[in-house]
Amino acid sequence: MAIATSHKQAGQASIEQRVEDLLRQMTLAEKVGQMNQVESGGDHAVVHLRHAIQDGHIGSVLNQVDVEIVNELQRIAENESRLGIPLLVGRDVIHGFKTVMPIPLGQAASWDPDLVRDCARVAAREAARSGVNWTFAPMIDITRDPRWGRIAESLGEDAYLASELGVAMVEGFQGDDLASVGSIAACAKHFAGYGAVESGRDYATTNVSENELRNVHLRPFKAAIDAGASTLMTSFSDLDGVPATGNDFLLRQVLREEWGFDGFVVSDWDSVRQLAIHGLTENDAASALAAATAGVDMEMAGGAYIHHLPKLVEEGRVDEAMIDEMVANILRVKFRLGLFENPYTNPSDLPAIADEHALDTAVQAALQSAVLLKNDDHALPLSVERLSSVAVIGPMADAPYEQLGTWIFDGDIQLSVTPLQAIRRMLDGNVEVRYVRAMDTSRSRQSDTFDEAAAIAGDADVAVLFLGEESILSGEAHSRADINLPGDQAELVRRVREAGKPVIAVIMAGRPLTLTNIVDQVDAILFAWHPGTMAGPAIADLLFGIESPSGKLPVTFPRMVGQIPIYYNQKNTGKPPSPDTIIHLDDIDPKASQTSHGLTAFHLDAGYTPLFAFGHGLSYARFEYQNLRTNASEIRPGDTLQVSAELTNTGEVPAEEVAQLYVRDLVGNVTRPVKELKGFKRLRLDPGQTIEVEFRLHTDDLAFYDRNMQLVTEPGEFHVWIGGSSETGLRTEFRIVDSD
Ligand code: NOJ
């Protein structure tokens, strides 16, 4: 039976007082219990966990989403443990719960923080119905490697975009008040550097210089913490020789001392014990010591803490005061969540699953995340009036599970509306729709129905091919070394092309793909990522021009896998390439000397440009930017510069455009990227409408970590661009001059 304690009464006591009061009453075993998170999936959780919870040996459970079981576990914690401390109930709610939103990389293509916030809010409310009070999201690892399966879960390659959208996700999950019904704690992950795994192989080593770490990889984490993210998860990876789960530089120096984080850090799954597998420690006890000393407050699975920390304290190898601080970090979050006031869930306090708002949000997100990569001769949109038949072909046209993407533990496949269903519904007998799946899965090597596919394409006015990757080809431990369309899809494209009708490719995938071998075979490409539950209605609306595509790439699409890492904000190098310094190996004159072309940074077989650049995305409207200007040619530290341009919709349909602001700092104490995103705005324009797009750039926005790891804004010359992609050419200049 729990004893009555003052920490239970909210009253006037501050959270810090309540934490202190509770800590004072806790035994060492109970403290370490708070640092222990266990798997509790399955129907027998109550039987399995009852005694451990009664004894105060569990602080958190993960993967239990049966609300009755969760409530019973909370009841045991409240009424049958000595101090009645409620449980944190964690779950990977990554891009939706029952209603599945586009994968995070797809959401990032919307460049719309409000929408991303709404998606997270819907997910939080649906998950909260099950008693979940903590999600392991957002994942804000910066990655420049589409081979990495977890790029699907990321917000792309750019630290600014990922920061803005990561913050929006934190706000969506946590709401205005963490203690209110429908708010769940967020977990920014994976701290840090995970996105830089060598060759995109999941869990592989990372080598990131401190300067790169601070200027790129850490920025979204700082932003998430400033936005109030309650928790952080460590990375599985080994960062510069010190695995993240044992990395005191990251977890103590940066996170606590420099950033003042007062939430808690959870390890990744069993990553404490993996310190021994990495070769950092000799055994589980040493791993518990290393992780706790480094600053991992809670261990997810593994049991090294619960088994070894009490003894390590008794032996004097771990200071109990340090344990107290770590437990305080955990309790603080429990208090902030209001769990001591009410740990129970009443689903009827929350919106119904997949209600109208959830489904509308899912449609909107799928609409805004799709990127029109190419559209020759206005192949899209299709006109219902001018068509009499459409051939729908491919393994992703009617694949209700595959369209959901990775990490959908709770996603309800019954809610999925596929593109084939939506197209049939939209055309409703007025236009004939014929369908050949052609391949069982995206990986199939079976061409026996390709003739049939080509035949229905030949008979139709247009062929719409639904290609891509099934969901299992991306996500954790699902990296690929070859990122072409898998299986015989390229052959399918070729065969359908031969039918001589316009060919539209709609691609659903968890990563950028190398599309070089099909790009010239199709008239248009709509890249939809894994769009989630409402893929069908959104894609049908886009194909038939009810809506105009407006997504922009949050990540660069390489021509060939050998170009990776290729990203827009590269350094200039001492020998930057240009169109007239490069040559293709097929064009090298056999008699030429080694230096007959410029000695610059390019590949003889791929040049130096991507297939599709960061920020790229076409529309059914036409957007023109002009008259770029700043309100000053010189500013001083502390000033704000206004940068503006006129944006006109010179097309014939209303549409949304994402205007992007880029900057280059020409000379730095450390070399600076050739372009850096510093702002973006999603704007809706009617045909013929012109609007003034204005950005405000504070000199702090131009700060970077110098070679002494100091955050500085240096005087000097800057280039600034506004446009519809990172390739925009509309540029002007300004200078920062010294104050004196
Ligand atoms: C391992 C993954 O790396 C992490 O992102 C996830 O949250 C945990 N497993 C829990 O499922």
Residues whose N, C-alpha, C, O or C-beta is under 5 A from the ligand:
A	BS01	NOJ	D92 F136 D268 W269
